Amino acid sequence: MTMTILVTGGAGFIGGNFVHYMLANRPDYRIVCLDLLTYAGNMATLESAIANKNFRFVKGDIADRTAVFELFEQERPDIIVNFAAESHVDRSIENPQIFLQTNVVGTGVLLDACKAYGGRFHQVSTDEVYGDLPLDRTDLFFTEETALHTSSPYSASKAAADLLTLAYFRTFGLPVTISRCSNNYGPYHFPEKLIPLMITKALADEKLPVYGKGENVRDWLFVGDHCRAIDLIIHGGRLGEVYNIGGHNERTNLAVVRTILAELGKPESLIEYVTDRPGHDLRYAIDPSKIQAELGWLPETNFDVGIRRTVKWFLENEDWWRPLVARQNSP
């Protein structure tokens, strides 16, 4: 069955991987990508997709009501998957308003467009909306019933978007689903985030900044496993439901950095401990039992395997990330 899927934020890390995944696994589908191409959006990520006859790229802002409604009028998408978001915690601390505009107002515009033109809406969210867990309680996990308890302007904006999405389901009967994922990693990962930042700095023999003592724990999810989960949700997930997507790969930040250094054959003397950031969540850990029970999804990629793939990808694709690093480092 031919369908049109609108992927917002498709020139970003997870959205770009999802575009490639869908073109490969749903060859009869038409994929329309809407992206504003802010600093984290990169057309080089979509280079191979652009040559596909079933792919269309549109530059635009999800918070631009006129542009979004015009696009819906043209394309009449069957499914909308919203990856578009400001997502870096440090940047949200520096400038919260940008996060509110994109993550909350933009989501509201997309929901209004779905209400006007139809289409099933999927909101890609984050486990950060749950706050954090204590380091000494490894028996505790986030479930879909865990109360929202945000720590940063970023996570607060994502929680607001989630609640707005569920409100449109209850008030207007809009067909929606939400997924909350743990920390993703893999190809096309923008080099301001932990894993690509450490890879690129280690390759340059630069100091690797680690917050505090590096004890904060994250559950790492290979991006390909995440894309497969979203595909299952948008085709078989129950409307009005939230699905947690976790990798079963908990690691401290320090352990992640040490693994990267070992893969690259670089010394641990490159590690530099820096002042912790405000409101730094201690531990994230997701229980993905619901999506396993309902849709048969489980993560397939062990962290040790996934990190080797990721390091290999960055070694083989310097032409993709070096311009991004140079732009970040320019005054």
N, C-alpha and C positions, 0 to 999 in steps of 0.2 A: 504493500500500500504506500503510495507516494504521499509524503507529508512535508510541510514547510516548518522548519524550526528556526525561531529567532534566538540567536545567542548574543546576549549583551555582554560587553567586556571580553569579546572573543579574541582580541589582540593581546590580552594579558596572559599570565602564566597558566592558570587552571583552565580558563576559557579557551585559550589557544590549543591546549592539549585536547579539550573536549571537541573542538572543531575537527581536529585531525582524527580523533577517535570515531566520531559520527560519520565522517566522509568514508572512512575505511570499513566501518561495520554496518552502516545503513546506506548503502550506495544508491538506493532509490530515493532517498530524502533530499530535499533542497535545504541548504543551510544558509541563512542570512545572518551576517555578523554586523552588529552595531557597536561601534567603539569610538570614543572621543579622541583616542591617541594622546592621552596625557603622558607624563614621564614614564609610566610603567607599561604603556601600550606600545607595541612594536610590530610594524608591518613585516619585518623580517621573520617573525614567528609564523606568519601566514603565507610565506612565500610559495610553498608547494600547493597550498589550498587554492590560491588565486587562479591557478591553472585549471582547476576542476570546474567543469561546466555547471555543476550543481551548487556552486558557492558564489555568494555575492557579498561584497564588503560595502558598508555604508558608514561614513564618518559622521558621528553625531553624539549628542549628549542625552542620556536618558532623562535628565531633568528638564529638557526642552520639550514642553508639551506639544507645540505645533509640529516640530520635526518628528516626534514619536508618533503622533496621530496620523501624520501623512504617510509614514512608513507602514503603519498598520493598514491604512486604506489601500496602499499599493500591494502589500504582500499577503495580508490576511493570514498570519501565521497560525498554525494549528497548536503549536506548543511554544512557550516562551521560557527560556532558561536564563535567569538573571545572575550572571557572574559580576556584572559591572559594580565596582565598589572601590572606594579608597580603603586600603587594608593594612597600612603599616602603623603599628601602635605608636612608635616614636613620633611619626609625623602627626598623628591625631592629638598628641599632647602639645605639639607646637602650634597647630592650627585646627581646632575642632570644627570650625564652621564649614570647611570644605567637606568634611566627613558627613555632616548633617545634610548638606545640599545633595550630595550624590547618593548616599546610602539610604536616606529617609525620603527626601523629596523625590528623588529619581525613582525609587521603588513605587511611591505613590502614583507617579505619572504612568508607569507601566501597568499598574493595577487598573487605573482608570481606562487606559487604552484597551485592556482585556475586557473590561466591563462593557465598553462601547462596541468593540468589534468581535469579541469572542476569543477563544483560545485558552488552553490550559496553562497555568502559570506555575513555574517552579522557582522558588527562592533558594539560592545557594548561600547558606549561612555558615556559622563557625561555632566550635565548642567554647569559644571565649565568652559567649553570652552567659554561660553558667558560672563565670568567675573562676575560682581555682579550688584545688583540693590540698589538704595537708600532705607534706612530704612523708610523714611517718605513718600514713594510713593507706597502704598499698591495696587494701581490700575495698576501697571506695572508688566508684566510677560514676561518670555522668550518664544518666539515662534521660529519655525524653520527658520524664516527669520531674527532673531536677529543676528547682526554682531558678529563675534568671537572677543573676547577681553580678552585674558587670563591674569591671575594674578600670576601664579606660574610655575615653570618648569614642574610640573605634568600636569597642564591643557594645557600648551603649547604643550607638547608631545602628548596629546590626540587630540588636535586640528589638529596637523600635521598629525596624523594617519587618522583622518576623511577626511582631504583634499586629502590625498594620495588615500584613498578608492574611493572617488568621481572621482578623476583623472583616475583611472583604469576603472571606468564605462564609462567615456566620451571617453577616448583614445582607450581602448581595447574592449569596450562593455561588460565588466565583469558584471555579474548579482550581484549587491550589494544593501544592505540596511544598514542604520545606525540608532541606537536608542540612545537618550541622556536622561539619567534618573536623577532624583533628589536623595537625600541621602537615601540609603537603610538601613534597619534594620531588624533583625529577627534572627532565629536560625543559628548557625555556624558562627556568626560574629566575626572576629578576634579581640581580646581584646585590640588592640591599638587604635581602633576607639571610638568615643565619647560614644555611648550608652553602648557597652559591657565594655568599660573601667570604666565607672561610676558604672555599676552594680557590677563588680568584686571588685572594690575598696570599694564600700559601704559595700559589704558583709564582707570585711576584716576590716571594721571600719577605713579605711585609708582616708586621705584628698582627696577630689575630685577637681582636678585642672580645673578651668574655665578661659578661656582666657579673658582678659580685664574685662568688666562688664557683660559679658555673653549676650550681646544684639544682637549678630549676629543671623540672621534668616535663617533657613533651611526648605525646603519642604520635609517631611519625607514620604518615600514610603516603604510599607511592601514588603519584598523580594518575597513573593509568588505572589503578584500582578504584580511585575516586570517580573517574569518568564512567567506568562500567557500572558503578552503583547508581549514579544519576540516570544513566540510560534505563536501568531497571525501574527506578522510581517513576520516571515520567511516562513509562508505558504500563506499569502495573501497580504503582503505589496507590494506597487508598487516599481519596481526596480529603483535605482538611487535616492531614496527618504530618507529623514531624518524624524524620528518620535520622538517627545518629550514624555517622560513618567513621569508624575508627580503624587504626592499622594494627592494633595489638603489638606495637613496637615502641614501648616506652624507653626513653633514654634521657639522661641528664644532658644539658647543653655541653658540659665539659666532655662527656663520653663521645658525643657526636663530633666535636672538634678533634678529639684524639683519633677517632676512626678515620676522619678525612686526612689528617696528617700522615697516618700510617699508610693509607692508600696511595698517597703522593710521595711517600718516602721522605717526608720533611720532619725536622726536629720539633719536639714539643717546646723547645725554648722560644718558639715563635709566639706562644700563647702569652697574652698580656691581660691581666685582670683589671677591669675598669669599674668605676662607680656604677652601682646598680641603678636602673631606671625607676622612676616613680611608679608605684602601684604594680610592680612586676609580679604577675601571677606565679605561684609556686609550682603547681602540678596540674597538668591536664591529663585525663584518662577517660576514654569513651567506652561504654558498653554498647556494642552494635548488635545485641541479641534480636532486636525487633526486626531489623532489615534482613537478618539471617533467617529468622523464622518465617517472615512473610514473603520474601522475594528470593531467598536462597543465596544471598550475597555473603561472601567472606573475603577478606583481603588475601591476595595470592602472593604478594611480594614481601618476603622477609627483609628487614632493614639492611642486613649485611649485604644481601644481593642487590637491593635497590640503590644503596649508596655507591656500590661499585659501578652500576649502570650509570648513575648520575655523574660521578667523577669522570667516567669514560666519555660521556656525552660532552662535558665541558672541555675535556682535552681535545676532542675532535671537532669542536664547534667554536673555536676562538673568534672566528669572524663574526659570530652572533653576539658574544658578550663583551668583547674588548671595546667596541664603540660605546657601549652602555657605561662601562667602568670609566672610560675616558671622559664621558659627559658628566658623570657624577663627580669626578675629581677636578673638573675645570672650575675656575673661580667664577 
